[in-house]
Amino acid sequence: MWPWEHLAVGYILVSLWARATNRRLDSRAALAVVLGTQFPDLVDKPLSWSFGVLPSGLSFAHSILVSIPLALVVVLVARRFEMTTVGVAFALGYLSHIPADLLYSGFFFGNYGALESFLWPISYGPESSGVGLFDQTWRFFRRSLGYLRRPEAWVLVLFELLLLGSALRLWISDGAPGLALLKRSVNGIRRSVTR
């Protein structure tokens, strides 16, 4: 799954959780969703593809043996500091990543061997080639473009539109949390560059 797809899945879950528990999502919660949904790939992909420390780009941080305990610790620590919404936003974003990868890899690309990846260190999926982060990303991008040329690609396109559209609609309905933080960051960068 691409980063924006993981973000959409995670945001939908967090938004629905916030609605069910009468919580308001703010900029910190929005940032926690962004970090949580990307966390497994930010850990596993560079450590495998660039540094060769992990056997696969789907291993350590994608493992349910790591992700579930880590998500629980994040929520407990956040609760301790009275930031439960932020902790749960990170945890739900993180935990949404794994089944999303399973569904996406298996349903759209027939990669059912990825199932083994989610039990690291007991097992792991296909070893990564170690060609580097950018080369491996480019390889996956080309594979996705190739898939889009197939007749059944309309299912993926429809899925993408529904997923991204649903996440955007919820985000706007939630008051666009994180947008103010993004604007402040961009303005701060702009001011520091123009000095």
Secondary structure by P-SEA (a helix, b strand, c coil): ccaaaaaaaaaaaaaaaaaaacccccaaaaaaaaaaaaccccccccccccccccccccccccccccaaaaaaaaaaaaaaacaaaaaaaaaaaaaaaaaaaaaaacccccccccccccccccccccccccccaaaaaaaaaaaaaaaaacccaaaaaaaaaaaaaaaaaaaaaacccaaaaaaaaaaaaaaaaac
